[in-house]
Amino acid sequence: QVQLVESGGGLVQAGESLRLSCAASGSTGSINTMGWYRQAPGKQREMVATISSGGTGNYADSVKGRFTISGDNAKNTVYLKMNSLKPEDTAVYFCKAVKDRWSGRYVYWGQGTQVTVSS
């Protein structure tokens, strides 16, 4: 099992920045991808950014150039630095970890952290 704990959400004004953290614990070996997803009220959960174990990042078009995902393997922590925040970035942000093992693919989610951007 992998436990994911997010932190760093909050209320900011448009144009400001936040940094989210996701700390993984438990059986963290063989995690090959971690990422951030978000879900706004009345909308489906969507991918924001992912990072592979090798450090390759992938971003949604809506956040490219504004958000940066990074990881600290020693701390089993993934970060999402969000700059130039917009009201449409308001959502609950979830951390996700994926393990691919011989027995199958295992997906883990954190409990989410609220990000609210006021105009």
Number of C-alpha atoms within 10 A of each C-alpha: 10 18 17 23 17 23 18 15 18 14 13 18 14 17 14 14 16 18 16 21 23 27 18 24 15 9 11 16 10 11 19 16 19 27 26 27 19 22 19 16 9 6 9 9 15 14 17 25 23 24 22 16 13 9 15 11 17 16 19 13 9 11 17 12 11 13 20 20 24 20 22 11 11 6 10 15 18 24 23 22 15 20 17 15 23 19 15 13 21 20 21 18 26 26 30 23 24 19 19 13 11 6 6 8 9 13 15 15 19 19 14 22 21 19 22 20 20 16 11
